[in-house]
Amino acid sequence: MMRQMPDMVHQDGNTVTVKPGETKVLTWEFNGEIDVIFACNVPGHFEAGMFKAVDIK
């Protein structure tokens, strides 16, 4: 879906769009133990390794 809409800008409670050189803060709170994958949703970025798996304890 992202490849079909490459100019889509995400700006809601779960995601932000960050331009090169720009900094933004996104705060999430988790309850309990959970495995989470944080990932870039720009087409091709996840496949290029722009993600991080985190085990929250």
N, C-alpha and C positions, 0 to 999 in steps of 0.2 A: 504494500500500500504506500509506504514512504517513497519508493522509487517512482510511483505514479504521480506524486505531489512533492517534488524536490524543494519547492519554495515555501512549503508550509511552515509556519512559525508556531511553536508551542509555548504557551504562557498560561498555565493554570496551576492548581495546587500541587501537582505531582511532577511537573517538568518545567524547565526554562530553556530558552534559546540564548546561547552565549556566543557573541561574535569574537573573532580572534583578538587577543589582547584585553578583552573585557572580563570582569569578575562579577559574579552574582552569588547570592547565598540562597540555598534551598535547604530547609530544615524538615526532617522527617522524624517522627517518634514511633517507636515500636514497642509493643507489649509482649513479653514472653520471648521464648527462643524461636528463631526463624532464620531460614536461609534466604538471602536477598541477592539479586543481581542488579547492579546499577549499570546502565548502558546508554550510550549515545544512540539516538534514533535518526540521525542523519544517514541517508542511504549509503551503504558500504562501510560505515564506521564500525558497527558491531563486528562485521566480518573481518575488519582490519585489526580487531583486538581492542577496540575502545569500549571496554566493559570491565567490571570488577565484581567478583562473587564474594560475598561477605556472610559469615556465620555469626549471627547476633545471639549472644548468650546473656 
